[in-house]
Amino acid sequence: MTNLVINPVAFHLGNLSVKWYGIIMAVAIMLACWMAINEGKKRQIIPDDFVDLLLWAVPLGYVGARIYYVIFEWGYYSQHPEQIIAIWNGGIAIYGGLIAGLIVLLIFCYKRMLPPFLMLDIIAPGVMAAQIWGRWGNFVNQEAHGAPTTLHFLQSLHLPQFIIEQMKIGGTYYQPTFLYESFFNLIGLILILSLRHKKHLFKQGEVFMTYLLWYSVVRFFVEGMRTDSLYIFGIIRVSQALSLILFIATIILWIYRRKVVNPKWYLDGSGLKYPYSRD
């Protein structure tokens, strides 16, 4: 049988190794930005605002993802502080990136006088698409997988042979949890994209909150299958706890905004005259 295992290094530029993970992440970021720009035009937000936000959110989001990981692995990093900045050795967490990205967006919207919930609505589907695509970086790196399984089980899922072979690590087959998360988030993305333009369905902030609800449920169950989870007190999976908190908080926020705030409909847009200028 042909060896279909993918080399994590895509190519070399001199002594520099360019990895598939980095390429996949770059494509994911561009995809999210492209989707936000296209939807933003329909909601009276100019492309420059999304590009400027991207230039802040991506690097700071990466820092947030690293800080989050280090905090919950402090037992190791307190003994090896020189490894805290060694991001090339891996060690980031998507929830940390999302939290940092949210903080950046709120500050950005305040400075630019943009409606934050509308911006979150516009950006959320692109972020979800980026997450779906980005999980394939974990696939190439043979990480973020589940517990050991059998070849027979993987074949019973009718997976392509290249996925099955990539899930064979050190002679053992593992659950492709990256694929489970990617697949179910794809269903959620299709649902959101098919519903967000329906009249009088979503108020501003509710496209984003739909994303949060969907992702928190998917992540909660997939996280329970993974073997590389971060833990609190050695027994509670951090991402499961955060997913549960996020789910409950989002429902409360949704009800509060509907009953008390009564925001504009999503399709009403920003109310700004497009194209406006930042000059």
Buried (B, 14 or more C-beta within 10 A) or exposed (E): EEEEBBEBEBEEEEEEEEBBBEBBBEBBBEBBBBBBBEBBBEBBBBBBBBEBBBEBBBEBBBBBBBBBBBEBBEEEBEEEEEBBEEBEEEBBBBBBBBBBBBBBBEEBBEEBEBBBBBBBBBBBBBBBBBBBBBBBBBBBBBBBBBEEBEEEEBEEEEBEEEBBBBBBEEEEBBBBBBBBBBBBBBEBBEEBBEEBEEEEEBBBBBBBBBBBBBBBBBBBBBBEBBEEBBBEEEEEBBBBBBBEEBBEEBEEBBEEBEEEEEBBEBBEBBEBEEEEEEE
